[in-house]
Amino acid sequence: MIKETCEALITLLKTVEPNTAITHGRVLEIKTLPSISLEGPALAEIRAMRSQAKLTEINIGSGYIREKAPRWYDLSFTVTIAADKYADIL
């Protein structure tokens, strides 16, 4: 699911700027301006939203189903925008 979320984010940003790339480290070289560079994601679990229950019950209208308690994650990206003119950023 994390991979699909990152791919959807890049696809969305490419509709704004075709020169969009994702890196897993620092940005070393940008060949085409203007461009958007995403560094990350930095994955961190949000423990404050985690339940201590092993199972949770969900109301589906006609009854209840039991499933594993969800785990919440924060996908943190660093976004770098590069352009040769200030007007291109706006």
Phi, psi and omega in degrees: 000325180294319179298315180295323178295315179296319179295322179293323178295316179295318178300318178296315180292329178291339174288334177275312181221114182299333180272066179246135181220156175244138178235158178254005178215204180286151178284121183257327184209134175239119186270329185233134178248147351287159179208160176239132178236129177254127175253123180137198008274152170264113187269127178219133177281137177269095185289336180295335181263359182281139179268147176279345181288141177282328179232148174237153177254135181240130179280120179252020178095297182267000181173196180237148172236152178252138176210170180296146178295138182289153173245138185253138181231147176251120176262108184257126178242151168254123183255127177241127178247129181236137178206154178275342176233143179298325181295332179292333180286323181289000000 
